[in-house]
Amino acid sequence: MHDPDAELVRRIGAGDSRAADTLVRKHLPRMTAIGRRMLSNATEAEDVAQEVFLRVWKEAPKWREGQAKFETWMHRVALNLCYDRLRRRREVSDPDAGVYAVDPAMSAPDMIQAQQRAAAVRGALDALPERQRAAIVLCHYQDMSNIEAATALEISVEALESLLSRGRRAMRAALTGAAGDLMGGVGDGAA
């Protein structure tokens, strides 16, 4: 298995801060994205990403290439940090966190509808059990293969596929109900 980060990790392990900067620039967006998707909070996501790279710096000297790609290990660390934060807070997420950018060329009604759809997807994702959410985030938002995602979650590919299937079903059910809510006001009161 070829690891595209192997040389950077070797250099980081030897104390090369420029290699660390390169690795951070390469992977920071993905580590922050996984935190945002799992935690629905941009500030916490940045904290998670920062902690991932602190661990990279500490663990790089011990890394042995071959078992998994280094990026997969970083995803595992990010997921564990997110799980820890979710266990600690067990409260409702900030409703404004994770708001998606909307095309400024959209009309106001289309923009509102897009924001409502994004909020419904965010709510459906947030409602999933942690492991189903992690599987969906890794495969659909982080673009990891099933094998990479299963490795990051430390489960078999079959178990990952089961989590994905259950997660997709739950989201579909939640979004089907939300679609009716989003369309509830359309056509009402026009007489």
N, C-alpha and C positions, 0 to 999 in steps of 0.2 A: 504494500500500500504506500503510495507516494503522498507525503505530507508537504503541501506547499509552504507551510510555516516552519518546517524543521530547521532550516538554516537560521532564521530569525530567532527561534527559541534557543538554539545552541549559543548564538551570540549574546542573547539576553542572559543566559545562564553564566556566561563569562563576564557579565557586568557591563555590556555595551548598551548605554542608554539611548544611542541613536537607533539601534535595532528595536528597542522597546518603543520608542516614538513611532517607528514605522509600523509595528504591530498594532499599536493603539489606533493610529490613523486608519489602518486597514479594517479593524474589527469593531471599533467604537460604535459606529452606527447600528450594527447588528446586535451588540450587547445592550445598547440603550433601547432598541426596539423590542427586544424580548422582555425587558423590564417593564416598558410601557404597556405592552399587551397583557402581561401577567398581573401587573399591579394597578393599572389604570391611573398612574400618578407619575408625571414627568420627573418630578424632583426625586422621588424614590428610585425611579429607573436610572437616573444619573448616578445616584449613590451606589446602586447595584453594579453598574458598569465600572465605576471607580474601584469598587472592592474586587471585581473580577481581575482588573489589571494589577492591583496590588498583589493578588494571589499569583498571577502570572509571574511577576517579578520574583516572588519568594520561591515558587515551585519550578521555574525554568531550569535551575541547575540540576534538579533531580529527574527531569523529564527524559523518558526513554522512548524513542520513536518506535512505532510498529504496532502497538495495541489499538490505538485509535488516532484519528487526526487531532492535532492540538486544538483546532477550532471546535471540534466536538466536545473535548474536555472543557473548554471555556463555556460552551452552552450549558453543560452539566453544572458547572459552578454557578452560573447565572441563575439557572432554575432552582438550585438549592437555596441560594440567597433569597430568591423570590418566595419560595415556600416558607422560609423562616419568617419573612416579613408578613406573609399572609396569616400564618399561625399566630403571630403576635397581635395583629390588629383585629381580625374577625369583626370588622365593622364595614359599613357601607362606604364604597369608594367615592371620592370627590366626583360629583356629576360633571364637572367641567374638564376633567382629565381625559386625555386621549381623544379630544375633539379633532376630527379630521379636517384637513384643509378643503375648502370648497372653491370651485372655479368662480372667480369674480365676474366672469361673463354671464353667469347664470342669472335668470330672473329671480326676483325675491321669492316668489312661491316655490320655484324649483330648488332654490338654495335652502329654504326651510325644510322642504321634503327630503333633500339630501342629508341635512343635519339630523332629521328625525330617523332616517334609515340608518345612518352611522351610529346614532345613539342606541337604536334597537339592536344592531349587531353587537355593539359594545356590551349592552346589557345581557344579551344572550350568551356571549362569551364569558362574561363575569359570573354568570349563574352556573356555569359548568363546574363540576368537581375539578380540583387542582390538576390531576393527572390528565383528564380529558382536555382541559384547557391547554396544558403544556403540549400535548400531542398536536392539537389544532394549530397552536402558535408556531411550533417548530416546523411543521410540514407546510402550512398554508401561508404563514407570514414570514418565516425565516427561510423558506424555500429549501429546507433540508430534505434529502431523500428519506424514505422509510427506514433504511438501514442506518443512516446517520442519526435520525431522530431516536430510533430504538436504542442505539448505543448511548446517546446523551441521557436518555431516561433510564438506562441500565435495565432494559426489558427486551424480550424477544420481538422480532418483527411481527409475529402473529399477535402478541399482546398489544403492540402499538396499533395494529390495524383494528383490533377490537375497540381500543380507546377512541380511535378516529371515527369508527362507525357509530359508536354510542354518542360521541360528542356531536357529530354531524346531525344525527337524528334528533337530539335534544335541541340543538340550535334551530333546526328546521321547524320543529314543533313550536318553539318560542317565537320564531319569526313569522310563522303562519298566523299566530294569534296577534302579533304586533302589527302585521299588515292590515288586519281588520281594524285595529285601533287607529292606525295612521290614516285609513281611508274613511273612518267613521264620520267625519265632518263634511266630506265631499258630497255635494248635492243636497245637503240639509238646509232647510230654511229658505230656499229660493222659491218664493211664490208670488 
